[in-house]
């Protein structure tokens, strides 16, 4: 399994202060610009590059323990996989001590992990990333180049989510926001999921 993962943070549960005015001859639909804020949610999502289906959790935070919980849920969702390859950016929570310990345990690694900030595999973010990228593991992380997280296909899907659900959304509560996000994912997986066929060859474009 190859899954592109990332988080969309700070998704606001915004409730319009009054109803949107519908389209009529000579006028576009006009949403109310005054709003009531009900807080924010974080969407942790994984895009299966082979099928285009999305698995996601919607929650309050995106700390390293939250990301590891998401990876565990992703494993359960793809039960029976031989190897899970994760495509991610270089965010520190994607290269954390908690994640290293989880991958080591799932891969049967019995060596010394060292001490965070001092020695061994856990010494710093670079050493942790090297360990997480080892191809012999049950879970293997492949990181996009720095400043190029846009190469991760989940970012394309996030753009669709913003256009279809978030940009013109009206959410009466955090639970309502969460419901609409996850409901759209269910709809996408059933009716619109497909792999992305990127056509860029990697050749340098002439200016």
C-alpha positions as CSV (number, residue, x, y, z in Angstrom):
1,X,0.0,0.0,0.0
2,X,1.2,3.5,-0.9
3,X,-0.6,6.3,0.9
4,X,0.0,10.1,0.7
5,X,-0.7,11.6,4.1
6,X,-0.8,15.1,5.6
7,X,-2.9,17.3,7.9
8,X,-5.2,20.1,7.2
9,X,-5.1,22.3,10.3
10,X,-7.3,25.1,11.5
11,X,-10.4,24.3,9.6
12,X,-12.9,26.8,10.9
13,X,-16.4,25.9,11.9
14,X,-18.0,29.1,10.6
15,X,-21.7,29.7,10.8
16,X,-23.1,32.5,8.6
17,X,-24.9,35.1,10.6
18,X,-27.8,35.1,8.2
19,X,-29.0,33.0,5.2
20,X,-27.2,33.1,1.8
21,X,-29.2,35.0,-0.8
22,X,-29.9,32.7,-3.7
23,X,-29.1,33.4,-7.4
24,X,-31.5,35.5,-9.4
25,X,-31.4,37.2,-12.8
26,X,-28.5,39.5,-12.9
27,X,-27.0,38.5,-9.5
28,X,-24.7,35.7,-8.3
29,X,-25.5,33.8,-5.1
30,X,-24.5,36.1,-2.2
31,X,-23.3,34.5,1.0
32,X,-23.5,36.4,4.3
33,X,-20.0,37.6,5.2
34,X,-20.7,38.1,8.9
35,X,-20.2,34.9,10.8
36,X,-20.1,33.1,14.2
37,X,-17.0,31.1,14.9
38,X,-17.4,27.7,16.7
39,X,-13.7,26.7,16.8
40,X,-11.5,24.7,14.6
41,X,-10.8,21.1,13.6
42,X,-7.7,19.3,12.2
43,X,-8.2,16.7,9.4
44,X,-5.5,14.0,9.2
45,X,-6.0,12.3,5.9
46,X,-4.4,9.6,3.7
47,X,-4.9,9.3,-0.1
48,X,-4.4,5.8,-1.5
49,X,-2.5,6.5,-4.7
50,X,-3.6,3.3,-6.4
51,X,-7.4,3.8,-5.9
52,X,-7.9,7.5,-5.0
53,X,-9.8,6.6,-1.9
54,X,-9.3,8.7,1.2
55,X,-9.1,7.6,4.9
56,X,-9.3,10.4,7.5
57,X,-9.7,11.3,11.1
58,X,-11.1,14.6,12.3
59,X,-9.9,15.8,15.7
60,X,-8.8,18.8,17.7
61,X,-5.0,18.5,17.5
62,X,-2.2,17.3,15.3
63,X,0.5,16.5,17.9
64,X,2.9,13.6,17.5
65,X,0.7,11.3,19.5
66,X,-2.3,12.2,17.2
67,X,-0.3,11.5,14.1
68,X,0.8,8.1,15.4
69,X,-2.8,7.3,16.3
70,X,-3.7,8.2,12.7
71,X,-1.0,5.8,11.4
72,X,-2.4,3.0,13.6
73,X,-5.9,3.6,12.4
74,X,-4.6,3.7,8.8
75,X,-3.0,0.3,9.4
76,X,-6.2,-1.1,10.7
77,X,-8.1,0.3,7.7
78,X,-5.7,-1.4,5.3
79,X,-5.6,-4.7,7.3
80,X,-3.6,-7.4,5.7
81,X,-1.1,-5.2,3.9
82,X,2.5,-6.6,3.4
83,X,4.2,-3.2,3.6
84,X,2.7,0.3,4.1
85,X,4.5,3.1,2.3
86,X,3.8,6.5,3.5
87,X,4.5,9.7,1.5
88,X,4.8,12.7,3.8
89,X,6.4,16.1,4.2
90,X,9.2,16.9,6.6
91,X,7.1,18.2,9.5
92,X,8.6,17.3,12.8
93,X,5.5,15.3,13.9
94,X,6.2,13.0,10.8
95,X,9.6,12.2,12.2
96,X,9.0,12.1,15.9
97,X,10.3,9.8,18.7
98,X,6.8,8.4,19.2
99,X,6.6,7.5,15.5
100,X,10.0,5.9,15.5
101,X,9.1,3.7,18.4
102,X,5.9,2.6,16.8
103,X,7.6,1.7,13.5
104,X,10.4,-0.1,15.3
105,X,7.8,-2.2,17.2
106,X,5.7,-2.9,14.2
107,X,8.8,-3.9,12.1
108,X,10.3,-6.1,14.8
109,X,13.4,-3.9,15.3
110,X,15.3,-5.1,18.4
111,X,18.3,-2.7,18.2
112,X,19.1,0.2,20.4
113,X,17.2,3.4,19.4
114,X,19.3,5.6,21.5
115,X,18.2,8.7,23.4
116,X,16.4,11.7,21.9
117,X,18.6,14.7,21.6
118,X,21.7,12.8,22.6
119,X,22.6,9.6,20.7
120,X,21.5,6.9,18.3
121,X,18.5,6.8,16.0
122,X,16.5,9.1,18.2
123,X,19.3,11.7,18.4
124,X,17.7,14.3,16.0
125,X,15.2,14.7,13.2
126,X,17.7,13.7,10.5
127,X,18.6,10.4,12.2
128,X,14.9,9.6,12.9
129,X,14.0,10.3,9.3
130,X,16.7,8.0,8.0
131,X,15.4,5.2,10.2
132,X,11.8,5.7,9.2
133,X,12.8,5.6,5.5
134,X,14.5,2.2,5.7
135,X,13.0,-0.1,3.0
136,X,13.1,-3.2,5.2
137,X,10.5,-2.0,7.6
138,X,6.8,-2.9,7.8
139,X,6.0,0.8,7.5
140,X,8.3,2.9,5.3
141,X,8.2,6.7,5.1
142,X,9.2,8.5,1.9
143,X,9.6,12.2,2.4
144,X,9.0,14.9,-0.2
145,X,11.9,17.3,-0.8
146,X,12.0,20.3,1.5
147,X,9.8,23.2,0.3
148,X,8.1,20.8,-2.1
149,X,5.2,19.4,0.0
150,X,3.0,20.3,-3.0
151,X,4.3,17.1,-4.6
152,X,2.3,15.0,-2.2
153,X,-0.9,14.0,-3.9
154,X,-3.0,14.5,-0.8
155,X,-2.5,18.2,-1.4
156,X,-4.4,17.9,-4.7
157,X,-7.3,16.3,-2.8
158,X,-7.2,18.9,-0.1
159,X,-7.8,21.5,-2.8
160,X,-10.9,19.6,-3.9
161,X,-12.2,19.5,-0.3
162,X,-11.7,23.2,0.1
163,X,-13.7,24.0,-3.1
164,X,-16.5,21.5,-2.5
165,X,-17.0,21.7,1.3
166,X,-15.0,24.4,3.2
167,X,-14.8,27.6,1.1
168,X,-18.6,28.3,1.0
169,X,-19.5,26.1,3.9
170,X,-21.9,26.9,6.7
171,X,-21.2,25.0,9.9
172,X,-23.4,25.3,13.0
173,X,-21.0,23.6,15.3
174,X,-17.7,21.6,15.4
175,X,-19.7,18.4,15.2
176,X,-21.5,19.7,12.2
177,X,-18.2,20.6,10.5
178,X,-16.8,17.1,11.4
179,X,-20.0,15.4,10.0
180,X,-19.8,17.3,6.7
181,X,-16.1,16.7,6.2
182,X,-16.4,12.9,6.9
183,X,-19.6,12.7,4.9
184,X,-17.9,14.2,1.9
185,X,-15.1,11.7,2.2
186,X,-17.6,8.8,2.2
187,X,-19.2,10.3,-0.9
188,X,-15.9,10.8,-2.6
189,X,-14.8,7.2,-1.9
190,X,-18.1,5.8,-3.3
191,X,-18.6,8.0,-6.3
192,X,-15.5,10.0,-7.3
193,X,-12.3,8.1,-6.1
194,X,-9.7,7.6,-8.8
195,X,-5.9,7.7,-9.0
196,X,-4.3,10.8,-10.2
197,X,-2.4,10.6,-13.5
198,X,0.3,13.1,-13.3
199,X,1.7,13.9,-16.7
200,X,4.7,16.0,-15.8
201,X,7.8,14.1,-16.9
202,X,10.3,15.9,-14.6
203,X,12.0,17.6,-17.5
204,X,13.1,21.2,-17.0
205,X,10.6,23.6,-18.6
206,X,12.0,26.3,-20.9
207,X,11.2,29.8,-19.9
